[in-house]
Amino acid sequence: MPQLDTSTWFITITSMIMTLFILFQLKISNYSYPASPESVELKTQKHSTPWEMKWTKIYLPLSLPLR
């Protein structure tokens, strides 16, 4: 029974890993990422409601006067 020749395995595996690394680098380099990934300030919009200008009071059951 012949022996398995493993002398080329190191070169094969090393070249495969290097090729995969280069291919992944080329794939990733095609994507465009923002230059600074800082949070963008959101502008708050003021909603006009009819009860904003009026004085309102919420009466809780416990704050009502006793009878």
N, CA, C, O and CB atoms as a CASP TS submission, in Angstrom:
PFRMAT TS
TARGET T0000
AUTHOR 0000-0000-0000
METHOD Language model
MODEL 1
PARENT N/A
ATOM      1  N   MET     1       0.845  -1.177   0.000  1.00  0.00           N
ATOM      2  CA  MET     1       0.000   0.000   0.000  1.00  0.00           C
ATOM      3  C   MET     1       0.894   1.245   0.000  1.00  0.00           C
ATOM      4  O   MET     1       1.767   1.373   0.858  1.00  0.00           O
ATOM      5  CB  MET     1      -0.963  -0.005   1.226  1.00  0.00           C
ATOM      6  N   PRO     2       0.685   2.169  -0.957  1.00  0.00           N
ATOM      7  CA  PRO     2       1.583   3.337  -1.042  1.00  0.00           C
ATOM      8  C   PRO     2       1.305   4.348   0.070  1.00  0.00           C
ATOM      9  O   PRO     2       0.187   4.463   0.573  1.00  0.00           O
ATOM     10  CB  PRO     2       1.436   4.023  -2.410  1.00  0.00           C
ATOM     11  N   GLN     3       2.333   5.055   0.424  1.00  0.00           N
ATOM     12  CA  GLN     3       2.220   6.097   1.449  1.00  0.00           C
ATOM     13  C   GLN     3       1.621   7.370   0.842  1.00  0.00           C
ATOM     14  O   GLN     3       1.821   7.667  -0.336  1.00  0.00           O
ATOM     15  CB  GLN     3       3.608   6.398   2.079  1.00  0.00           C
ATOM     16  N   LEU     4       0.884   8.112   1.670  1.00  0.00           N
ATOM     17  CA  LEU     4       0.285   9.364   1.215  1.00  0.00           C
ATOM     18  C   LEU     4       1.358  10.450   1.250  1.00  0.00           C
ATOM     19  O   LEU     4       1.991  10.683   2.280  1.00  0.00           O
ATOM     20  CB  LEU     4      -0.949   9.761   2.100  1.00  0.00           C
ATOM     21  N   ASP     5       1.549  11.095   0.130  1.00  0.00           N
ATOM     22  CA  ASP     5       2.564  12.147   0.033  1.00  0.00           C
ATOM     23  C   ASP     5       1.984  13.471   0.544  1.00  0.00           C
ATOM     24  O   ASP     5       1.124  14.066  -0.105  1.00  0.00           O
ATOM     25  CB  ASP     5       3.065  12.299  -1.436  1.00  0.00           C
ATOM     26  N   THR     6       2.450  13.921   1.691  1.00  0.00           N
ATOM     27  CA  THR     6       1.931  15.156   2.304  1.00  0.00           C
ATOM     28  C   THR     6       2.912  16.311   2.190  1.00  0.00           C
ATOM     29  O   THR     6       2.746  17.313   2.885  1.00  0.00           O
ATOM     30  CB  THR     6       1.600  14.918   3.769  1.00  0.00           C
ATOM     31  N   SER     7       3.909  16.212   1.357  1.00  0.00           N
ATOM     32  CA  SER     7       4.930  17.258   1.273  1.00  0.00           C
ATOM     33  C   SER     7       4.387  18.545   0.660  1.00  0.00           C
ATOM     34  O   SER     7       4.924  19.618   0.936  1.00  0.00           O
ATOM     35  CB  SER     7       6.114  16.765   0.459  1.00  0.00           C
ATOM     36  N   THR     8       3.352  18.477  -0.153  1.00  0.00           N
ATOM     37  CA  THR     8       2.825  19.700  -0.793  1.00  0.00           C
ATOM     38  C   THR     8       1.638  20.294  -0.047  1.00  0.00           C
ATOM     39  O   THR     8       1.104  21.322  -0.464  1.00  0.00           O
ATOM     40  CB  THR     8       2.415  19.403  -2.223  1.00  0.00           C
ATOM     41  N   TRP     9       1.217  19.671   1.039  1.00  0.00           N
ATOM     42  CA  TRP     9       0.046  20.170   1.745  1.00  0.00           C
ATOM     43  C   TRP     9       0.260  21.562   2.335  1.00  0.00           C
ATOM     44  O   TRP     9      -0.632  22.408   2.274  1.00  0.00           O
ATOM     45  CB  TRP     9      -0.335  19.209   2.839  1.00  0.00           C
ATOM     46  N   PHE    10       1.416  21.795   2.893  1.00  0.00           N
ATOM     47  CA  PHE    10       1.681  23.096   3.510  1.00  0.00           C
ATOM     48  C   PHE    10       1.579  24.214   2.481  1.00  0.00           C
ATOM     49  O   PHE    10       0.943  25.236   2.738  1.00  0.00           O
ATOM     50  CB  PHE    10       3.069  23.109   4.165  1.00  0.00           C
ATOM     51  N   ILE    11       2.186  24.032   1.342  1.00  0.00           N
ATOM     52  CA  ILE    11       2.152  25.055   0.284  1.00  0.00           C
ATOM     53  C   ILE    11       0.721  25.234  -0.224  1.00  0.00           C
ATOM     54  O   ILE    11       0.283  26.358  -0.468  1.00  0.00           O
ATOM     55  CB  ILE    11       3.099  24.667  -0.890  1.00  0.00           C
ATOM     56  N   THR    12       0.002  24.135  -0.381  1.00  0.00           N
ATOM     57  CA  THR    12      -1.374  24.212  -0.883  1.00  0.00           C
ATOM     58  C   THR    12      -2.274  24.958   0.095  1.00  0.00           C
ATOM     59  O   THR    12      -3.033  25.841  -0.303  1.00  0.00           O
ATOM     60  CB  THR    12      -1.931  22.806  -1.138  1.00  0.00           C
ATOM     61  N   ILE    13      -2.188  24.609   1.354  1.00  0.00           N
ATOM     62  CA  ILE    13      -3.042  25.253   2.364  1.00  0.00           C
ATOM     63  C   ILE    13      -2.661  26.723   2.534  1.00  0.00           C
ATOM     64  O   ILE    13      -3.537  27.581   2.648  1.00  0.00           O
ATOM     65  CB  ILE    13      -2.931  24.515   3.720  1.00  0.00           C
ATOM     66  N   THR    14      -1.375  27.014   2.551  1.00  0.00           N
ATOM     67  CA  THR    14      -0.924  28.391   2.703  1.00  0.00           C
ATOM     68  C   THR    14      -1.374  29.252   1.528  1.00  0.00           C
ATOM     69  O   THR    14      -1.858  30.368   1.721  1.00  0.00           O
ATOM     70  CB  THR    14       0.595  28.439   2.837  1.00  0.00           C
ATOM     71  N   SER    15      -1.218  28.742   0.322  1.00  0.00           N
ATOM     72  CA  SER    15      -1.632  29.521  -0.848  1.00  0.00           C
ATOM     73  C   SER    15      -3.153  29.688  -0.887  1.00  0.00           C
ATOM     74  O   SER    15      -3.648  30.723  -1.333  1.00  0.00           O
ATOM     75  CB  SER    15      -1.141  28.846  -2.142  1.00  0.00           C
ATOM     76  N   MET    16      -3.895  28.683  -0.426  1.00  0.00           N
ATOM     77  CA  MET    16      -5.346  28.797  -0.379  1.00  0.00           C
ATOM     78  C   MET    16      -5.775  29.885   0.615  1.00  0.00           C
ATOM     79  O   MET    16      -6.661  30.683   0.311  1.00  0.00           O
ATOM     80  CB  MET    16      -5.975  27.446   0.001  1.00  0.00           C
ATOM     81  N   ILE    17      -5.161  29.919   1.782  1.00  0.00           N
ATOM     82  CA  ILE    17      -5.505  30.926   2.790  1.00  0.00           C
ATOM     83  C   ILE    17      -5.152  32.321   2.284  1.00  0.00           C
ATOM     84  O   ILE    17      -5.926  33.261   2.466  1.00  0.00           O
ATOM     85  CB  ILE    17      -4.774  30.638   4.121  1.00  0.00           C
ATOM     86  N   MET    18      -3.995  32.458   1.653  1.00  0.00           N
ATOM     87  CA  MET    18      -3.602  33.766   1.117  1.00  0.00           C
ATOM     88  C   MET    18      -4.554  34.213   0.011  1.00  0.00           C
ATOM     89  O   MET    18      -4.916  35.388  -0.061  1.00  0.00           O
ATOM     90  CB  MET    18      -2.162  33.717   0.582  1.00  0.00           C
ATOM     91  N   THR    19      -4.958  33.289  -0.843  1.00  0.00           N
ATOM     92  CA  THR    19      -5.883  33.632  -1.921  1.00  0.00           C
ATOM     93  C   THR    19      -7.236  34.063  -1.374  1.00  0.00           C
ATOM     94  O   THR    19      -7.817  35.040  -1.846  1.00  0.00           O
ATOM     95  CB  THR    19      -6.058  32.449  -2.867  1.00  0.00           C
ATOM     96  N   LEU    20      -7.740  33.334  -0.377  1.00  0.00           N
ATOM     97  CA  LEU    20      -9.012  33.720   0.233  1.00  0.00           C
ATOM     98  C   LEU    20      -8.916  35.084   0.915  1.00  0.00           C
ATOM     99  O   LEU    20      -9.843  35.889   0.828  1.00  0.00           O
ATOM    100  CB  LEU    20      -9.455  32.661   1.243  1.00  0.00           C
ATOM    101  N   PHE    21      -7.816  35.340   1.581  1.00  0.00           N
ATOM    102  CA  PHE    21      -7.624  36.633   2.233  1.00  0.00           C
ATOM    103  C   PHE    21      -7.639  37.760   1.206  1.00  0.00           C
ATOM    104  O   PHE    21      -8.293  38.782   1.415  1.00  0.00           O
ATOM    105  CB  PHE    21      -6.304  36.649   3.021  1.00  0.00           C
ATOM    106  N   ILE    22      -6.921  37.578   0.097  1.00  0.00           N
ATOM    107  CA  ILE    22      -6.864  38.610  -0.946  1.00  0.00           C
ATOM    108  C   ILE    22      -8.245  38.810  -1.574  1.00  0.00           C
ATOM    109  O   ILE    22      -8.651  39.943  -1.832  1.00  0.00           O
ATOM    110  CB  ILE    22      -5.831  38.228  -2.035  1.00  0.00           C
ATOM    111  N   LEU    23      -8.954  37.728  -1.816  1.00  0.00           N
ATOM    112  CA  LEU    23     -10.286  37.850  -2.405  1.00  0.00           C
ATOM    113  C   LEU    23     -11.245  38.590  -1.471  1.00  0.00           C
ATOM    114  O   LEU    23     -12.019  39.434  -1.923  1.00  0.00           O
ATOM    115  CB  LEU    23     -10.844  36.467  -2.740  1.00  0.00           C
ATOM    116  N   PHE    24     -11.199  38.280  -0.179  1.00  0.00           N
ATOM    117  CA  PHE    24     -12.054  38.983   0.773  1.00  0.00           C
ATOM    118  C   PHE    24     -11.682  40.463   0.866  1.00  0.00           C
ATOM    119  O   PHE    24     -12.559  41.320   0.974  1.00  0.00           O
ATOM    120  CB  PHE    24     -11.957  38.330   2.152  1.00  0.00           C
ATOM    121  N   GLN    25     -10.400  40.757   0.823  1.00  0.00           N
ATOM    122  CA  GLN    25      -9.975  42.156   0.860  1.00  0.00           C
ATOM    123  C   GLN    25     -10.490  42.912  -0.358  1.00  0.00           C
ATOM    124  O   GLN    25     -10.937  44.053  -0.243  1.00  0.00           O
ATOM    125  CB  GLN    25      -8.445  42.252   0.933  1.00  0.00           C
ATOM    126  N   LEU    26     -10.428  42.282  -1.516  1.00  0.00           N
ATOM    127  CA  LEU    26     -10.924  42.931  -2.732  1.00  0.00           C
ATOM    128  C   LEU    26     -12.440  43.119  -2.672  1.00  0.00           C
ATOM    129  O   LEU    26     -12.959  44.138  -3.127  1.00  0.00           O
ATOM    130  CB  LEU    26     -10.542  42.106  -3.973  1.00  0.00           C
ATOM    131  N   LYS    27     -13.142  42.148  -2.117  1.00  0.00           N
ATOM    132  CA  LYS    27     -14.592  42.274  -1.987  1.00  0.00           C
ATOM    133  C   LYS    27     -14.952  43.414  -1.033  1.00  0.00           C
ATOM    134  O   LYS    27     -15.835  44.221  -1.327  1.00  0.00           O
ATOM    135  CB  LYS    27     -15.205  40.951  -1.492  1.00  0.00           C
ATOM    136  N   ILE    28     -14.269  43.476   0.102  1.00  0.00           N
ATOM    137  CA  ILE    28     -14.576  44.495   1.105  1.00  0.00           C
ATOM    138  C   ILE    28     -14.205  45.883   0.608  1.00  0.00           C
ATOM    139  O   ILE    28     -14.884  46.855   0.939  1.00  0.00           O
ATOM    140  CB  ILE    28     -13.843  44.195   2.413  1.00  0.00           C
ATOM    141  N   SER    29     -13.149  45.994  -0.175  1.00  0.00           N
ATOM    142  CA  SER    29     -12.706  47.308  -0.639  1.00  0.00           C
ATOM    143  C   SER    29     -13.687  47.931  -1.625  1.00  0.00           C
ATOM    144  O   SER    29     -13.595  49.130  -1.886  1.00  0.00           O
ATOM    145  CB  SER    29     -11.337  47.198  -1.280  1.00  0.00           C
ATOM    146  N   ASN    30     -14.615  47.170  -2.179  1.00  0.00           N
ATOM    147  CA  ASN    30     -15.591  47.723  -3.112  1.00  0.00           C
ATOM    148  C   ASN    30     -16.706  48.476  -2.403  1.00  0.00           C
ATOM    149  O   ASN    30     -17.382  49.293  -3.027  1.00  0.00           O
ATOM    150  CB  ASN    30     -16.182  46.620  -3.957  1.00  0.00           C
ATOM    151  N   TYR    31     -16.914  48.225  -1.123  1.00  0.00           N
ATOM    152  CA  TYR    31     -17.956  48.906  -0.379  1.00  0.00           C
ATOM    153  C   TYR    31     -17.481  50.291   0.035  1.00  0.00           C
ATOM    154  O   TYR    31     -16.313  50.484   0.370  1.00  0.00           O
ATOM    155  CB  TYR    31     -18.370  48.087   0.849  1.00  0.00           C
ATOM    156  N   SER    32     -18.396  51.251   0.008  1.00  0.00           N
ATOM    157  CA  SER    32     -18.041  52.603   0.450  1.00  0.00           C
ATOM    158  C   SER    32     -18.674  52.851   1.818  1.00  0.00           C
ATOM    159  O   SER    32     -19.892  52.769   1.976  1.00  0.00           O
ATOM    160  CB  SER    32     -18.512  53.684  -0.589  1.00  0.00           C
ATOM    161  N   TYR    33     -17.853  53.147   2.776  1.00  0.00           N
ATOM    162  CA  TYR    33     -18.288  53.412   4.136  1.00  0.00           C
ATOM    163  C   TYR    33     -18.215  54.908   4.393  1.00  0.00           C
ATOM    164  O   TYR    33     -17.396  55.591   3.779  1.00  0.00           O
ATOM    165  CB  TYR    33     -17.428  52.631   5.159  1.00  0.00           C
ATOM    166  N   PRO    34     -19.055  55.442   5.289  1.00  0.00           N
ATOM    167  CA  PRO    34     -18.959  56.871   5.600  1.00  0.00           C
ATOM    168  C   PRO    34     -17.623  57.195   6.266  1.00  0.00           C
ATOM    169  O   PRO    34     -17.057  56.377   6.991  1.00  0.00           O
ATOM    170  CB  PRO    34     -20.123  57.302   6.512  1.00  0.00           C
ATOM    171  N   ALA    35     -17.137  58.400   6.002  1.00  0.00           N
ATOM    172  CA  ALA    35     -15.816  58.791   6.503  1.00  0.00           C
ATOM    173  C   ALA    35     -15.784  58.848   8.028  1.00  0.00           C
ATOM    174  O   ALA    35     -14.846  58.353   8.654  1.00  0.00           O
ATOM    175  CB  ALA    35     -15.414  60.145   5.927  1.00  0.00           C
ATOM    176  N   SER    36     -16.810  59.454   8.621  1.00  0.00           N
ATOM    177  CA  SER    36     -16.851  59.541  10.078  1.00  0.00           C
ATOM    178  C   SER    36     -18.186  58.980  10.556  1.00  0.00           C
ATOM    179  O   SER    36     -19.229  59.578  10.293  1.00  0.00           O
ATOM    180  CB  SER    36     -16.653  61.016  10.566  1.00  0.00           C
ATOM    181  N   PRO    37     -18.177  57.867  11.238  1.00  0.00           N
ATOM    182  CA  PRO    37     -19.440  57.268  11.684  1.00  0.00           C
ATOM    183  C   PRO    37     -19.974  57.881  12.974  1.00  0.00           C
ATOM    184  O   PRO    37     -20.330  57.164  13.909  1.00  0.00           O
ATOM    185  CB  PRO    37     -19.261  55.786  11.877  1.00  0.00           C
ATOM    186  N   GLU    38     -20.025  59.209  13.017  1.00  0.00           N
ATOM    187  CA  GLU    38     -20.529  59.888  14.200  1.00  0.00           C
ATOM    188  C   GLU    38     -22.050  59.951  14.132  1.00  0.00           C
ATOM    189  O   GLU    38     -22.639  59.861  13.055  1.00  0.00           O
ATOM    190  CB  GLU    38     -19.923  61.308  14.326  1.00  0.00           C
ATOM    191  N   SER    39     -22.662  60.103  15.271  1.00  0.00           N
ATOM    192  CA  SER    39     -24.115  60.170  15.293  1.00  0.00           C
ATOM    193  C   SER    39     -24.586  61.495  14.700  1.00  0.00           C
ATOM    194  O   SER    39     -24.022  62.553  14.978  1.00  0.00           O
ATOM    195  CB  SER    39     -24.646  59.998  16.730  1.00  0.00           C
ATOM    196  N   VAL    40     -25.608  61.416  13.897  1.00  0.00           N
ATOM    197  CA  VAL    40     -26.156  62.602  13.258  1.00  0.00           C
ATOM    198  C   VAL    40     -27.200  63.204  14.187  1.00  0.00           C
ATOM    199  O   VAL    40     -28.053  62.499  14.727  1.00  0.00           O
ATOM    200  CB  VAL    40     -26.770  62.265  11.863  1.00  0.00           C
ATOM    201  N   GLU    41     -27.118  64.518  14.366  1.00  0.00           N
ATOM    202  CA  GLU    41     -28.078  65.186  15.238  1.00  0.00           C
ATOM    203  C   GLU    41     -29.421  65.254  14.536  1.00  0.00           C
ATOM    204  O   GLU    41     -29.526  65.712  13.398  1.00  0.00           O
ATOM    205  CB  GLU    41     -27.588  66.605  15.629  1.00  0.00           C
ATOM    206  N   LEU    42     -30.444  64.789  15.233  1.00  0.00           N
ATOM    207  CA  LEU    42     -31.786  64.822  14.672  1.00  0.00           C
ATOM    208  C   LEU    42     -32.442  66.149  15.013  1.00  0.00           C
ATOM    209  O   LEU    42     -32.369  66.622  16.147  1.00  0.00           O
ATOM    210  CB  LEU    42     -32.634  63.643  15.195  1.00  0.00           C
ATOM    211  N   LYS    43     -33.081  66.738  14.017  1.00  0.00           N
ATOM    212  CA  LYS    43     -33.769  68.001  14.241  1.00  0.00           C
ATOM    213  C   LYS    43     -35.169  67.693  14.761  1.00  0.00           C
ATOM    214  O   LYS    43     -35.929  66.950  14.140  1.00  0.00           O
ATOM    215  CB  LYS    43     -33.825  68.859  12.934  1.00  0.00           C
ATOM    216  N   THR    44     -35.492  68.276  15.906  1.00  0.00           N
ATOM    217  CA  THR    44     -36.811  68.041  16.478  1.00  0.00           C
ATOM    218  C   THR    44     -37.802  69.001  15.840  1.00  0.00           C
ATOM    219  O   THR    44     -37.521  70.188  15.669  1.00  0.00           O
ATOM    220  CB  THR    44     -36.792  68.210  18.021  1.00  0.00           C
ATOM    221  N   GLN    45     -38.947  68.474  15.497  1.00  0.00           N
ATOM    222  CA  GLN    45     -39.980  69.294  14.887  1.00  0.00           C
ATOM    223  C   GLN    45     -41.000  69.686  15.946  1.00  0.00           C
ATOM    224  O   GLN    45     -41.420  68.858  16.754  1.00  0.00           O
ATOM    225  CB  GLN    45     -40.660  68.550  13.716  1.00  0.00           C
ATOM    226  N   LYS    46     -41.393  70.952  15.934  1.00  0.00           N
ATOM    227  CA  LYS    46     -42.375  71.436  16.894  1.00  0.00           C
ATOM    228  C   LYS    46     -43.757  71.220  16.308  1.00  0.00           C
ATOM    229  O   LYS    46     -44.092  71.750  15.248  1.00  0.00           O
ATOM    230  CB  LYS    46     -42.142  72.936  17.243  1.00  0.00           C
ATOM    231  N   HIS    47     -44.554  70.431  17.017  1.00  0.00           N
ATOM    232  CA  HIS    47     -45.910  70.171  16.571  1.00  0.00           C
ATOM    233  C   HIS    47     -46.860  71.144  17.260  1.00  0.00           C
ATOM    234  O   HIS    47     -46.830  71.311  18.479  1.00  0.00           O
ATOM    235  CB  HIS    47     -46.315  68.706  16.858  1.00  0.00           C
ATOM    236  N   SER    48     -47.684  71.767  16.467  1.00  0.00           N
ATOM    237  CA  SER    48     -48.631  72.735  17.008  1.00  0.00           C
ATOM    238  C   SER    48     -49.928  72.014  17.374  1.00  0.00           C
ATOM    239  O   SER    48     -50.577  71.405  16.524  1.00  0.00           O
ATOM    240  CB  SER    48     -48.902  73.883  15.988  1.00  0.00           C
ATOM    241  N   THR    49     -50.286  72.095  18.640  1.00  0.00           N
ATOM    242  CA  THR    49     -51.529  71.491  19.106  1.00  0.00           C
ATOM    243  C   THR    49     -52.395  72.580  19.712  1.00  0.00           C
ATOM    244  O   THR    49     -51.866  73.547  20.260  1.00  0.00           O
ATOM    245  CB  THR    49     -51.258  70.356  20.135  1.00  0.00           C
ATOM    246  N   PRO    50     -53.715  72.449  19.629  1.00  0.00           N
ATOM    247  CA  PRO    50     -54.588  73.533  20.113  1.00  0.00           C
ATOM    248  C   PRO    50     -54.517  73.768  21.616  1.00  0.00           C
ATOM    249  O   PRO    50     -54.874  74.852  22.078  1.00  0.00           O
ATOM    250  CB  PRO    50     -56.007  73.238  19.740  1.00  0.00           C
ATOM    251  N   TRP    51     -54.073  72.795  22.384  1.00  0.00           N
ATOM    252  CA  TRP    51     -54.070  72.984  23.830  1.00  0.00           C
ATOM    253  C   TRP    51     -52.717  73.451  24.365  1.00  0.00           C
ATOM    254  O   TRP    51     -52.551  73.554  25.580  1.00  0.00           O
ATOM    255  CB  TRP    51     -54.464  71.698  24.511  1.00  0.00           C
ATOM    256  N   GLU    52     -51.759  73.734  23.507  1.00  0.00           N
ATOM    257  CA  GLU    52     -50.451  74.174  23.992  1.00  0.00           C
ATOM    258  C   GLU    52     -50.519  75.548  24.646  1.00  0.00           C
ATOM    259  O   GLU    52     -49.865  75.789  25.660  1.00  0.00           O
ATOM    260  CB  GLU    52     -49.449  74.198  22.849  1.00  0.00           C
ATOM    261  N   MET    53     -51.304  76.445  24.071  1.00  0.00           N
ATOM    262  CA  MET    53     -51.333  77.806  24.581  1.00  0.00           C
ATOM    263  C   MET    53     -52.269  77.956  25.783  1.00  0.00           C
ATOM    264  O   MET    53     -52.225  78.976  26.470  1.00  0.00           O
ATOM    265  CB  MET    53     -51.751  78.757  23.482  1.00  0.00           C
ATOM    266  N   LYS    54     -53.093  76.980  26.039  1.00  0.00           N
ATOM    267  CA  LYS    54     -54.052  77.079  27.130  1.00  0.00           C
ATOM    268  C   LYS    54     -53.460  76.487  28.407  1.00  0.00           C
ATOM    269  O   LYS    54     -52.626  75.583  28.371  1.00  0.00           O
ATOM    270  CB  LYS    54     -55.365  76.365  26.762  1.00  0.00           C
ATOM    271  N   TRP    55     -53.917  77.025  29.531  1.00  0.00           N
ATOM    272  CA  TRP    55     -53.499  76.488  30.813  1.00  0.00           C
ATOM    273  C   TRP    55     -54.377  75.289  31.124  1.00  0.00           C
ATOM    274  O   TRP    55     -55.604  75.388  31.124  1.00  0.00           O
ATOM    275  CB  TRP    55     -53.585  77.563  31.940  1.00  0.00           C
ATOM    276  N   THR    56     -53.754  74.183  31.384  1.00  0.00           N
ATOM    277  CA  THR    56     -54.522  72.982  31.701  1.00  0.00           C
ATOM    278  C   THR    56     -54.036  72.419  33.021  1.00  0.00           C
ATOM    279  O   THR    56     -52.882  72.600  33.409  1.00  0.00           O
ATOM    280  CB  THR    56     -54.401  71.925  30.575  1.00  0.00           C
ATOM    281  N   LYS    57     -54.926  71.743  33.691  1.00  0.00           N
ATOM    282  CA  LYS    57     -54.569  71.103  34.931  1.00  0.00           C
ATOM    283  C   LYS    57     -55.220  69.727  34.960  1.00  0.00           C
ATOM    284  O   LYS    57     -56.385  69.565  34.597  1.00  0.00           O
ATOM    285  CB  LYS    57     -54.997  71.961  36.149  1.00  0.00           C
ATOM    286  N   ILE    58     -54.458  68.756  35.392  1.00  0.00           N
ATOM    287  CA  ILE    58     -54.971  67.402  35.494  1.00  0.00           C
ATOM    288  C   ILE    58     -55.362  67.173  36.943  1.00  0.00           C
ATOM    289  O   ILE    58     -54.545  67.321  37.851  1.00  0.00           O
ATOM    290  CB  ILE    58     -53.922  66.345  35.008  1.00  0.00           C
ATOM    291  N   TYR    59     -56.615  66.813  37.146  1.00  0.00           N
ATOM    292  CA  TYR    59     -57.094  66.549  38.493  1.00  0.00           C
ATOM    293  C   TYR    59     -56.990  65.059  38.783  1.00  0.00           C
ATOM    294  O   TYR    59     -57.639  64.231  38.143  1.00  0.00           O
ATOM    295  CB  TYR    59     -58.548  67.042  38.668  1.00  0.00           C
ATOM    296  N   LEU    60     -56.174  64.751  39.744  1.00  0.00           N
ATOM    297  CA  LEU    60     -56.058  63.362  40.177  1.00  0.00           C
ATOM    298  C   LEU    60     -57.137  63.094  41.224  1.00  0.00           C
ATOM    299  O   LEU    60     -57.523  64.004  41.958  1.00  0.00           O
ATOM    300  CB  LEU    60     -54.628  63.061  40.749  1.00  0.00           C
ATOM    301  N   PRO    61     -57.620  61.872  41.299  1.00  0.00           N
ATOM    302  CA  PRO    61     -58.660  61.589  42.292  1.00  0.00           C
ATOM    303  C   PRO    61     -58.209  61.894  43.726  1.00  0.00           C
ATOM    304  O   PRO    61     -59.035  62.289  44.548  1.00  0.00           O
ATOM    305  CB  PRO    61     -59.081  60.132  42.191  1.00  0.00           C
ATOM    306  N   LEU    62     -56.957  61.725  44.035  1.00  0.00           N
ATOM    307  CA  LEU    62     -56.496  61.965  45.396  1.00  0.00           C
ATOM    308  C   LEU    62     -56.328  63.447  45.700  1.00  0.00           C
ATOM    309  O   LEU    62     -56.308  63.834  46.869  1.00  0.00           O
ATOM    310  CB  LEU    62     -55.192  61.249  45.630  1.00  0.00           C
ATOM    311  N   SER    63     -56.209  64.275  44.684  1.00  0.00           N
ATOM    312  CA  SER    63     -56.000  65.701  44.927  1.00  0.00           C
ATOM    313  C   SER    63     -57.307  66.484  44.992  1.00  0.00           C
ATOM    314  O   SER    63     -57.294  67.682  45.274  1.00  0.00           O
ATOM    315  CB  SER    63     -55.118  66.282  43.847  1.00  0.00           C
ATOM    316  N   LEU    64     -58.436  65.822  44.735  1.00  0.00           N
ATOM    317  CA  LEU    64     -59.707  66.527  44.823  1.00  0.00           C
ATOM    318  C   LEU    64     -60.044  66.820  46.293  1.00  0.00           C
ATOM    319  O   LEU    64     -59.638  66.080  47.189  1.00  0.00           O
ATOM    320  CB  LEU    64     -60.837  65.698  44.156  1.00  0.00           C
ATOM    321  N   PRO    65     -60.783  67.896  46.527  1.00  0.00           N
ATOM    322  CA  PRO    65     -61.134  68.197  47.932  1.00  0.00           C
ATOM    323  C   PRO    65     -62.072  67.139  48.485  1.00  0.00           C
ATOM    324  O   PRO    65     -62.869  66.534  47.768  1.00  0.00           O
ATOM    325  CB  PRO    65     -61.790  69.595  48.050  1.00  0.00           C
ATOM    326  N   LEU    66     -61.944  66.943  49.787  1.00  0.00           N
ATOM    327  CA  LEU    66     -62.797  65.943  50.438  1.00  0.00           C
ATOM    328  C   LEU    66     -64.212  66.470  50.609  1.00  0.00           C
ATOM    329  O   LEU    66     -64.409  67.671  50.789  1.00  0.00           O
ATOM    330  CB  LEU    66     -62.217  65.542  51.802  1.00  0.00           C
ATOM    331  N   ARG    67     -65.194  65.585  50.554  1.00  0.00           N
ATOM    332  CA  ARG    67     -66.595  65.995  50.703  1.00  0.00           C
ATOM    333  C   ARG    67     -67.077  65.726  52.096  1.00  0.00           C
ATOM    334  O   ARG    67     -68.233  66.005  52.414  1.00  0.00           O
ATOM    335  CB  ARG    67     -67.485  65.277  49.700  1.00  0.00           C
TER
END
